[in-house]
Amino acid sequence: MPKSASKAMTIGMATQSGRERIRRSATPVLAIAALAASLAGCGYVGRDSVTVGSIPDDYRTNHPIVIAEKNQKIDLPVGAGDRGMTGAQRDTLLGFLDGYDKSAAPSLTIAIPRGSANEMAALVAGRDFARVAAAAGVKRDRIVMTSYQSVVPEASAPVRVAFVAVKAQTDKCGRWPEDLTQTSENKHYADFGCSYQNNLAAQIANPNDLLGPRKQSEIDAENRGKVIDLYRARGVSNEFLGNSEVTY
């Protein structure tokens, strides 16, 4: 074999073996890089879904308590044979008027049914209701006598007494837009906390307490002096000793 051909064959074999070594060494590196990229992607997606899914909603945000005007009303049934206000109607009306704010003095509306079987009896009872309201502290010029059309002429319709008051309130409950069993998200359902918020708002006597604190009352100087003197003497009051489980 000529020397030139032998030299060319030797160089070709050396080049081929060098490429093979490079290919073999590059294969594990590429595999490790691909595996690391896939694991990193899975770890990111899993961590993000767990973090977002574990954040619950706040029922105070879904059902906030707001202060707004609300129509307060009561229906007082009147029989067709009645000849004026009854004792039960008087007690019910006085209980309803306990929520009337005399300082705000809203209009008190007394609606008499028209076209009903008890139209005349309701008219007489409505006038008695107006006199009771005036005696309870409602100004006479704030009492409005009105009427409404009865839906069923053969039936006895009630006398409706109403006034507008500022109340703490929230939205209506009973909202179920989706089935609770069809969701895997760790979030409050739509109606969660609604009843609690409604009950809390109904117990607030003065809605202005939600807006800010009231003015402080006057200080009892005499009682304050006694407490300070007792503190200076480092003594313990008899009231505390009588109620305490600790023996001094």
trRosetta pair geometry for C-beta under 8 A, 3 or more apart (Angstrom, degrees):
i j d omega theta_ij theta_ji phi_ij phi_ji
1 5 5.4 -111 177 79 97 121
1 6 5.2 110 117 -58 120 100
2 5 4.7 88 64 8 89 103
2 6 7.0 -160 92 -6 46 87
3 6 5.7 -57 -146 39 33 111
3 7 6.1 34 156 -21 67 107
4 7 5.8 -55 -147 36 30 111
4 8 6.4 30 154 -19 64 106
5 8 5.7 -54 -148 36 32 111
5 9 6.4 32 153 -19 65 105
6 9 5.8 -54 -149 35 32 110
6 10 6.4 32 153 -20 65 105
7 10 5.8 -54 -149 34 32 112
7 11 6.5 30 154 -17 65 106
8 11 5.9 -55 -148 37 32 110
8 12 6.3 33 154 -20 65 107
9 12 5.7 -55 -147 36 32 113
9 13 6.4 29 157 -17 65 106
10 13 6.0 -57 -150 36 30 108
10 14 6.4 29 154 -18 64 108
11 14 5.7 -57 -149 37 31 112
11 15 6.4 31 154 -20 66 106
12 15 5.8 -55 -148 35 30 110
12 16 6.3 29 155 -18 65 107
13 16 5.7 -54 -145 37 32 111
13 17 6.3 29 157 -17 65 106
14 17 6.0 -56 -147 38 29 108
14 18 6.4 31 154 -21 63 107
15 18 5.7 -57 -151 34 31 112
15 19 6.6 29 154 -17 65 104
16 19 5.9 -54 -150 36 32 109
16 20 6.4 34 152 -22 64 106
17 20 5.5 -52 -148 34 34 115
17 21 6.6 36 154 -20 65 101
18 21 5.9 -52 -151 33 33 110
18 22 6.6 31 152 -17 64 105
19 22 5.7 -55 -150 37 35 112
19 23 6.2 35 153 -20 68 106
20 23 5.7 -54 -146 36 31 111
20 24 6.3 29 156 -17 65 108
21 24 5.9 -56 -145 38 30 109
21 25 6.3 23 159 -13 65 110
22 25 6.0 -61 -145 41 27 105
22 26 6.1 23 158 -19 65 113
23 26 6.0 -60 -143 37 27 108
23 27 6.6 38 158 -35 62 102
24 27 6.1 -45 -152 15 29 116
25 28 7.3 -57 -167 31 36 99
25 29 7.2 28 147 -12 64 114
26 29 5.6 -65 -156 41 42 114
26 30 6.1 39 154 -20 76 107
27 30 6.1 -58 -147 36 29 108
27 31 6.4 28 157 -19 64 109
28 31 5.6 -58 -146 38 34 113
28 32 6.2 33 158 -20 69 105
29 32 6.0 -55 -148 35 29 108
29 33 6.4 28 154 -18 63 108
30 33 5.7 -56 -147 37 31 112
30 34 6.3 30 157 -18 66 107
31 34 5.9 -56 -148 37 29 109
31 35 6.3 28 154 -18 64 108
32 35 5.8 -57 -148 38 31 111
32 36 6.2 31 155 -20 66 107
33 36 5.8 -55 -147 36 29 111
33 37 6.4 29 155 -19 64 106
34 37 5.8 -55 -149 35 31 111
34 38 6.4 27 155 -16 65 106
35 38 5.9 -57 -148 37 30 108
35 39 6.3 26 156 -15 66 108
36 39 5.9 -57 -145 40 30 108
36 40 6.1 31 156 -21 65 108
37 40 5.8 -55 -146 36 29 111
37 41 6.4 30 155 -19 63 106
38 41 5.8 -55 -150 35 31 112
38 42 6.5 28 155 -16 65 105
39 42 5.8 -55 -146 38 33 108
39 43 6.2 33 156 -19 66 108
40 43 5.8 -56 -146 38 29 111
40 44 6.4 30 156 -22 64 106
41 44 5.9 -55 -149 32 30 110
41 45 6.5 23 159 -14 65 107
42 45 6.0 -58 -147 38 31 106
42 46 6.1 26 159 -15 67 112
43 46 6.0 -60 -144 41 28 109
43 47 6.1 24 162 -17 65 111
44 47 6.1 -60 -146 38 25 107
44 48 6.3 22 159 -17 63 111
45 48 6.0 -60 -148 37 27 109
45 49 6.3 21 160 -15 65 109
46 49 6.1 -59 -145 37 28 105
46 50 6.3 23 160 -16 65 110
47 50 6.0 -59 -147 38 28 108
47 51 6.3 26 158 -18 65 111
48 51 6.0 -58 -146 37 28 109
48 52 6.2 18 163 -10 66 111
49 52 6.2 -58 -140 43 28 104
49 53 5.8 20 165 -14 65 118
50 53 6.1 -63 -139 43 23 106
50 54 6.2 18 165 -21 62 115
51 54 6.3 -67 -150 32 22 106
51 55 7.4 25 155 -29 58 102
52 55 6.3 -56 -162 16 35 111
53 185 5.8 -132 -142 -140 88 67
53 186 5.2 87 156 21 79 101
54 186 5.5 6 -112 72 39 146
55 186 7.8 115 42 88 31 101
55 187 7.9 11 93 -92 59 88
56 186 6.3 -80 -77 134 82 82
56 187 5.6 155 -135 -125 59 47
56 188 5.6 80 -177 -28 101 87
57 61 6.7 -120 178 65 88 116
57 62 6.0 61 146 -44 127 120
57 187 5.2 55 -11 -166 98 94
57 188 4.4 -103 59 33 102 106
57 192 7.8 124 77 65 111 130
58 61 4.3 76 77 5 101 107
58 62 6.9 176 90 -7 52 85
58 188 7.8 -173 -18 7 6 145
59 62 5.4 -55 -141 44 40 109
59 63 5.8 -17 173 32 76 102
59 188 6.1 -147 -69 -167 82 167
59 192 5.4 -111 -96 116 112 86
59 193 2.6 61 -165 24 145 169
59 194 7.6 -126 -164 -46 108 48
59 196 7.2 44 136 59 147 123
59 197 6.9 -157 146 -42 104 118
60 63 7.2 -69 -122 66 21 66
60 64 6.2 57 170 -99 60 65
60 65 8.0 -45 -147 0 81 86
60 193 7.3 -87 -47 156 47 150
60 197 7.3 154 -107 -95 55 122
61 64 6.6 4 -135 -59 24 97
62 188 6.8 -130 -13 97 154 133
62 190 7.2 -170 -170 -156 135 48
62 192 7.1 58 70 67 155 83
62 193 6.7 110 66 64 115 121
62 194 7.7 -77 115 -70 107 83
63 170 5.0 55 173 175 88 138
63 171 6.0 -119 -132 39 80 96
63 193 5.6 -174 34 106 128 96
63 194 4.8 179 -91 -104 158 65
63 197 4.4 176 120 32 119 160
63 198 7.8 -61 169 -39 134 77
64 170 6.5 177 88 -122 35 101
64 197 7.7 -145 -151 -158 5 145
65 168 5.5 14 177 -179 110 102
65 169 7.2 152 -152 76 68 17
65 170 5.2 -60 -97 -64 54 103
65 197 5.9 -155 -61 -171 91 99
65 200 6.8 -84 -77 96 143 109
65 201 4.9 -178 -131 -83 112 109
65 210 7.0 -126 113 -130 120 156
66 168 7.5 164 83 -150 28 58
66 169 6.4 -35 65 70 75 68
66 170 6.8 121 15 -96 78 54
67 166 6.2 28 177 176 94 100
67 167 7.4 -170 -144 95 61 26
67 168 5.6 -34 -93 -94 73 64
67 169 7.8 116 -109 22 28 72
67 207 4.6 132 -122 165 113 131
67 208 7.9 87 -133 -75 155 43
67 210 6.3 179 -51 67 121 131
67 211 7.0 -39 -3 -52 159 107
68 166 7.1 -147 126 -143 13 70
68 167 7.3 -29 68 60 54 66
68 169 6.4 -74 47 44 94 112
69 164 5.3 10 -173 179 112 110
69 165 7.1 156 -147 84 66 23
69 166 5.7 -47 -90 -92 58 61
69 167 7.7 77 -148 18 21 77
70 164 7.2 158 76 -153 29 66
70 165 6.3 -31 62 69 78 72
70 166 7.6 105 15 -133 79 18
70 167 4.4 -43 25 33 129 123
70 169 5.8 112 -64 -33 142 150
71 162 5.9 2 -179 -172 96 120
71 163 7.9 171 -153 92 58 24
71 164 5.7 -38 -99 -99 59 73
72 96 7.7 157 151 -173 112 94
72 99 6.1 -146 -161 106 163 133
72 162 6.4 161 88 -152 51 65
72 163 5.6 -14 62 65 100 70
72 164 7.2 159 16 -107 80 19
72 165 5.2 18 -13 14 126 114
72 167 7.8 124 -60 -42 105 136
73 160 6.0 -1 -171 -174 115 98
73 161 6.8 161 -152 86 62 46
73 162 3.7 -14 -100 -99 91 101
73 163 8.0 159 -78 18 59 44
74 92 7.1 -175 160 153 143 105
74 93 7.6 179 88 -105 141 57
74 96 4.7 -89 -5 -111 154 149
74 160 7.4 164 83 -150 38 56
74 161 5.4 -13 59 61 88 94
74 162 7.5 173 19 -76 55 61
75 158 3.9 73 178 105 96 153
75 159 7.3 146 -158 71 56 38
75 160 5.3 -24 -100 -98 72 75
76 89 5.3 77 -168 -140 126 101
76 92 6.4 152 -109 95 101 132
76 93 6.6 -2 -80 -68 143 97
76 125 7.4 -152 113 146 124 130
76 129 7.1 168 40 -91 159 138
76 158 5.6 152 68 -171 36 103
76 159 4.9 -24 63 62 98 92
76 160 7.8 -178 19 -82 73 26
76 161 6.6 35 -9 -3 113 109
77 156 7.0 72 -165 118 88 113
77 158 4.8 -62 -86 -100 49 99
78 82 5.5 -108 -171 40 80 144
78 89 7.6 41 -88 -95 79 148
78 118 5.3 165 102 148 94 141
78 121 5.3 175 151 121 113 103
78 122 4.6 146 70 -92 150 72
78 125 4.7 -157 -116 27 136 161
78 156 6.6 -139 82 173 63 114
78 158 6.5 129 6 -133 79 49
78 159 5.7 54 -20 -14 126 103
79 82 4.5 116 62 -29 85 99
79 118 6.4 -164 150 -114 20 138
79 121 6.5 -72 91 142 49 159
79 156 6.3 -11 -129 -158 34 166
80 117 5.0 -46 -91 131 133 96
80 118 4.0 -118 -88 -89 64 84
80 121 5.6 171 -148 8 28 143
80 156 5.4 -123 -45 -92 87 120
81 121 7.0 19 41 -86 9 150
82 86 6.6 -83 -137 -43 126 104
82 118 7.5 38 30 -155 100 119
82 121 4.6 103 61 -168 84 125
82 124 7.6 -166 112 76 90 117
82 125 6.3 27 113 -61 134 123
83 121 7.1 -75 -77 -124 34 91
83 124 6.7 -38 -166 113 41 158
84 124 5.5 -80 -85 141 53 115
84 125 6.3 135 -167 -88 25 65
84 128 5.5 99 -166 -50 80 150
85 89 5.0 -129 -163 85 83 129
85 90 5.7 93 149 -59 121 90
85 125 5.1 120 -76 -142 66 76
85 128 3.6 -145 -20 115 119 146
85 129 6.5 151 -90 -56 130 65
85 132 7.1 -176 -180 -30 176 133
86 89 4.7 97 55 7 79 103
86 90 7.1 -138 97 -7 43 87
87 90 5.6 -53 -149 33 34 114
87 91 6.5 31 156 -16 66 104
88 91 5.9 -54 -149 36 32 109
88 92 6.3 30 155 -16 65 109
89 92 5.8 -57 -145 40 31 110
89 93 6.1 30 157 -20 66 109
89 125 6.8 -53 157 -163 168 119
89 129 7.5 -82 153 -83 115 97
90 93 5.9 -58 -146 37 27 110
90 94 6.3 25 158 -17 64 108
90 132 6.0 -158 -133 -116 84 153
91 94 5.9 -56 -146 37 29 109
91 95 6.4 29 155 -18 63 107
92 95 5.8 -57 -151 37 30 112
92 96 6.4 30 152 -19 64 106
93 96 5.6 -54 -149 35 33 112
93 97 6.3 28 154 -17 66 108
93 129 5.9 -152 -123 -136 155 91
93 132 5.8 70 108 107 140 143
93 133 7.3 -91 165 -65 120 82
93 161 6.7 72 -127 18 95 168
94 97 5.7 -55 -143 39 32 110
94 98 7.2 55 151 -41 59 88
94 132 7.0 -95 -66 167 85 120
94 136 6.3 -174 -123 -97 78 136
95 98 5.8 -31 -163 -2 37 117
96 99 6.8 -60 178 29 45 102
96 100 7.9 54 129 -33 66 100
96 161 6.6 103 115 94 152 128
97 100 4.8 -27 -161 2 64 125
97 133 6.3 -175 -99 -121 143 77
97 136 4.9 43 128 134 153 158
97 137 7.9 146 159 48 123 93
97 138 7.0 -94 -147 -39 125 118
99 165 6.4 -71 149 -51 101 172
100 106 7.6 -132 -152 46 84 93
100 108 7.0 -1 -126 -85 138 118
100 136 7.7 84 51 121 139 122
100 137 7.7 162 95 83 121 103
100 138 6.4 -35 148 -81 156 104
100 163 6.0 52 -114 60 96 159
100 165 7.5 -130 -117 -78 41 125
101 104 4.1 37 106 24 122 110
101 105 7.4 -92 104 -31 75 34
101 106 7.1 62 57 -1 94 97
101 165 6.2 132 -3 -127 110 102
101 166 7.9 -1 -9 29 155 88
102 105 6.3 26 -173 -72 40 74
102 137 5.0 -46 -102 143 136 122
102 138 7.3 -125 -109 -87 85 48
104 165 7.6 124 74 -124 152 70
104 166 7.7 -176 -99 4 165 105
105 138 7.8 137 -136 -145 75 62
105 139 5.8 18 -147 12 122 122
105 142 5.4 -129 177 -82 91 159
106 142 7.1 119 109 -171 26 125
106 163 4.9 125 95 -177 116 104
106 164 5.0 -143 -170 59 153 77
106 165 6.7 -135 10 -74 150 60
107 142 5.4 -146 -111 -170 49 76
107 143 7.8 155 -163 -93 66 15
107 144 5.3 18 -179 -8 113 122
107 163 6.5 -175 87 -126 46 84
107 164 7.5 33 49 18 78 97
108 133 5.7 -176 125 -176 160 150
108 138 5.3 -5 -7 -162 149 147
108 142 5.9 70 10 128 86 90
108 143 5.1 -24 70 -108 104 64
108 144 6.9 167 81 22 48 74
108 161 7.0 -5 -179 -168 94 91
108 162 7.6 161 -157 82 52 37
108 163 4.9 -33 -102 -74 63 116
109 144 4.9 -24 -105 71 67 106
109 146 5.9 -18 -162 21 99 120
109 160 7.7 -6 113 111 97 88
109 161 7.1 162 86 -152 57 42
109 162 4.9 -16 60 62 104 86
109 163 6.8 164 14 -76 76 57
110 126 5.1 140 152 -162 122 98
110 129 5.5 155 -128 96 138 127
110 130 5.8 -105 4 -68 160 90
110 133 7.7 -145 -56 -8 125 150
110 143 6.8 10 -3 -173 113 92
110 144 7.1 172 23 85 69 52
110 145 5.4 -24 69 -109 101 61
110 146 7.1 148 76 30 49 68
110 159 6.6 0 -172 173 86 108
110 160 7.6 158 -156 84 39 50
110 161 5.4 -6 -104 -102 71 78
111 146 5.1 -28 -104 83 71 91
111 147 6.2 126 -164 -121 69 17
111 148 5.0 23 176 -9 124 108
111 159 6.8 166 78 -165 57 58
111 160 4.2 -7 53 60 112 99
111 161 7.7 -158 20 -69 74 33
111 162 7.4 15 -7 11 110 108
112 119 7.7 80 158 -156 101 66
112 122 5.2 141 -154 129 85 106
112 123 5.4 59 -158 -93 146 63
112 126 4.6 -65 -82 -40 106 163
112 145 7.0 14 -12 -173 113 89
112 146 7.3 180 19 95 76 38
112 147 4.7 -38 67 -104 82 81
112 148 7.7 162 74 21 36 67
112 159 6.1 -11 -104 -120 55 93
113 116 4.3 13 130 1 129 136
113 118 7.2 57 66 75 127 85
113 119 6.2 -114 98 -103 83 69
113 122 5.4 10 38 106 90 172
113 147 7.1 114 -130 -159 5 81
113 148 6.2 -39 -108 70 54 79
113 149 7.8 47 -158 179 68 11
113 150 4.5 58 -175 -67 113 103
113 157 3.5 129 -99 83 163 128
113 158 7.2 105 -34 61 125 27
113 159 7.1 -112 -9 -84 87 54
114 119 6.2 55 -133 -127 36 119
114 147 4.9 59 -36 168 111 126
114 148 6.8 -172 15 85 91 27
114 149 5.5 -45 66 -104 100 49
114 150 6.3 -156 73 -7 42 87
115 119 6.7 102 7 -77 13 132
115 149 5.9 15 29 -153 131 72
115 150 4.7 -152 81 39 87 101
115 153 5.3 -72 157 -108 89 92
116 119 5.2 145 58 -60 72 79
116 122 7.0 45 69 -4 127 145
116 150 3.6 141 -64 -70 95 165
116 152 7.6 54 -120 84 86 61
116 153 6.3 -152 -110 -141 36 43
116 155 6.5 -53 -150 86 99 59
116 156 6.1 98 160 -133 119 32
116 157 4.1 -120 -94 9 160 105
117 153 6.9 105 -47 157 73 55
117 154 5.9 29 -50 -174 121 29
117 155 6.2 -159 9 98 115 11
117 156 5.3 -70 67 -73 102 67
118 121 4.5 -59 -170 53 87 113
118 122 5.1 94 122 -31 93 99
118 156 3.9 49 -11 -135 128 94
118 157 6.8 -161 52 37 102 58
119 122 5.9 -59 -145 37 24 110
119 123 6.5 27 156 -23 61 105
119 150 7.7 -110 -78 -18 95 138
120 123 5.7 -51 -151 30 32 113
120 124 6.8 27 154 -13 64 103
121 124 6.0 -55 -151 37 34 108
121 125 6.2 29 153 -14 67 110
121 156 8.0 -22 66 -142 128 114
122 125 5.7 -56 -141 43 32 110
122 126 6.0 40 156 -27 66 106
122 156 7.9 165 -53 -168 114 84
122 157 7.0 -4 -76 78 158 80
122 158 7.8 150 -120 -177 122 20
122 159 5.2 168 -159 -66 96 99
123 126 5.7 -51 -145 31 27 114
123 127 6.9 29 155 -18 60 101
124 127 6.0 -54 -157 32 32 110
124 128 6.8 30 148 -15 63 105
125 128 5.5 -55 -153 37 38 113
125 129 6.4 44 148 -25 68 102
125 159 5.9 -149 101 -22 113 151
126 129 5.4 -47 -149 31 35 116
126 130 6.7 39 151 -21 64 100
126 145 6.6 106 147 -135 122 103
126 159 5.1 -168 -82 -137 90 139
127 130 5.6 -48 -153 30 35 114
127 131 6.8 34 150 -17 64 102
127 145 7.9 15 -88 -109 64 140
128 131 5.7 -53 -152 35 37 111
128 132 6.4 36 151 -18 67 104
129 132 5.7 -55 -148 37 33 111
129 133 6.3 34 153 -20 66 106
129 159 6.5 -175 -17 130 156 145
129 161 6.3 -135 172 -79 141 129
130 133 5.7 -53 -147 36 31 113
130 134 6.5 32 154 -19 64 104
130 143 5.2 112 -145 168 96 146
130 145 6.5 -31 -74 -72 142 106
131 134 5.8 -52 -148 35 32 111
131 135 6.4 30 153 -16 64 106
132 135 5.7 -57 -149 40 32 110
132 136 6.3 31 152 -21 65 109
133 136 5.6 -57 -147 36 32 112
133 138 4.3 -26 160 40 92 139
133 143 5.9 133 96 -101 134 126
133 161 7.9 -174 -72 -148 134 132
134 138 5.8 -82 -89 71 37 83
134 139 7.7 19 -126 -174 76 11
134 140 5.3 28 -116 -81 122 82
134 143 6.6 -61 -64 -29 91 148
138 142 5.9 -121 177 79 87 113
138 143 6.0 92 129 -64 121 100
139 142 4.4 77 69 7 93 109
139 143 7.5 -159 95 -17 50 83
140 143 5.8 -50 -154 21 40 113
148 160 7.2 10 15 27 137 130
150 153 6.1 117 96 -92 119 46
150 155 7.2 -168 177 70 123 85
150 157 4.4 -140 -115 -30 108 146
151 157 7.7 129 23 -94 72 124
152 155 4.1 41 97 15 119 115
152 157 7.7 156 56 -65 78 97
166 207 5.8 -124 131 46 94 142
167 201 7.5 80 153 162 90 103
167 207 6.1 165 -157 -54 22 137
168 201 4.2 -148 122 -155 95 87
168 202 8.0 -136 83 -54 93 24
168 204 4.5 17 32 64 146 139
168 207 4.3 172 -45 -113 89 100
168 210 6.2 117 -102 -15 128 146
169 198 7.8 15 -154 -127 61 70
169 201 5.3 128 -100 156 26 147
170 194 7.2 -166 117 -152 131 70
170 197 4.7 19 -2 130 169 117
170 198 5.6 -115 52 -79 111 65
170 201 5.6 -177 -11 -22 93 152
171 175 8.0 2 126 -22 123 135
171 194 7.2 -67 79 -139 85 110
172 175 7.5 112 96 -41 79 98
172 194 8.0 22 131 -179 29 132
173 191 6.0 82 -163 -151 81 103
173 194 3.9 146 -108 126 96 130
173 195 5.5 49 -106 -66 162 69
173 198 6.2 -80 -33 -23 119 144
174 191 6.6 61 -74 -115 8 135
174 194 7.8 -127 -9 102 43 154
175 190 4.9 -93 109 129 101 123
175 191 5.3 168 57 -74 68 89
175 194 7.4 137 24 -65 96 161
176 189 7.7 5 -125 164 71 121
176 190 6.5 172 -107 57 30 119
176 191 6.1 -28 -71 -20 70 127
177 190 5.4 86 15 -27 98 159
178 182 6.3 -113 168 67 100 117
178 183 6.6 74 125 -41 131 121
178 189 7.9 -140 67 -143 88 95
178 190 7.5 118 27 -15 83 119
179 182 4.2 71 77 3 105 113
179 183 7.7 167 88 -12 63 87
180 183 6.7 -70 -159 32 36 104
180 189 5.6 -37 -101 -90 102 143
183 187 7.8 -67 148 47 138 98
188 192 4.0 -122 -175 57 105 151
188 193 7.0 -7 -169 -3 145 112
189 192 5.0 118 57 -33 69 104
191 194 5.0 -65 -167 6 65 131
193 196 5.2 -59 -156 43 58 116
193 197 5.8 57 149 -23 84 105
194 197 5.9 -58 -149 38 29 108
194 198 6.3 28 155 -18 65 108
195 198 5.7 -55 -145 38 32 112
195 199 6.3 30 158 -17 66 107
196 199 6.0 -57 -147 38 28 107
196 200 6.3 27 155 -18 64 109
197 200 5.7 -55 -145 37 30 112
197 201 6.3 30 156 -18 65 106
198 201 5.8 -56 -147 37 29 109
198 202 6.4 29 155 -21 64 107
199 202 5.7 -54 -147 35 32 112
199 203 6.6 28 156 -19 64 107
200 203 6.0 -61 -153 34 31 109
200 204 7.2 38 151 -33 62 100
201 204 5.9 -48 -157 14 38 115
204 207 5.9 83 125 -89 124 56
204 209 6.6 -151 -162 53 106 117
204 210 6.8 7 -157 -40 154 110
206 209 5.0 93 90 -21 95 102
207 210 5.9 -39 -176 19 60 112
207 211 7.6 53 136 -15 71 101
208 211 5.3 -53 -159 32 54 114
208 212 7.4 -39 167 46 79 73
208 214 7.9 87 111 -82 109 85
209 212 8.0 -117 -153 65 26 33
209 213 7.8 28 -145 -115 65 35
209 214 7.0 -30 -103 -39 80 98
219 224 6.1 12 166 -36 108 143
220 223 4.1 22 117 28 122 113
220 224 6.1 152 90 -21 67 88
221 224 5.6 -58 -144 39 30 114
221 225 6.3 35 157 -24 65 104
222 225 5.9 -54 -153 31 29 111
222 226 6.8 27 152 -17 62 104
223 226 5.7 -53 -151 34 37 112
223 227 6.5 35 153 -18 67 105
224 227 5.8 -56 -149 37 32 110
224 228 6.3 30 155 -18 66 107
225 228 5.8 -57 -146 38 31 109
225 229 6.3 30 157 -18 66 107
226 229 5.9 -56 -147 37 29 110
226 230 6.3 28 156 -17 64 108
227 230 5.8 -56 -149 38 30 111
227 231 6.3 31 153 -20 65 107
228 231 5.6 -54 -147 36 32 112
228 232 6.3 33 154 -20 65 104
229 232 5.8 -53 -147 35 31 111
229 233 6.5 23 156 -11 64 108
230 233 5.9 -61 -148 42 31 106
230 235 5.4 -92 -161 64 77 100
230 237 6.1 12 -164 -68 155 90
231 234 7.3 28 179 -77 36 40
236 240 5.5 -108 177 78 91 126
236 241 5.7 103 124 -57 114 99
236 248 6.0 122 24 10 159 172
237 240 4.7 93 64 6 87 101
237 241 7.0 -155 97 -5 47 86
238 241 5.5 -55 -145 39 36 112
238 242 6.2 37 156 -22 68 106
239 242 5.9 -57 -149 35 28 110
239 243 6.5 5 160 0 63 112
240 243 6.2 -71 -145 48 29 97
240 244 5.6 31 160 -32 70 118
241 244 5.8 -53 -129 30 26 113
241 248 6.8 -85 -114 23 102 119
244 248 7.9 36 94 -23 145 102
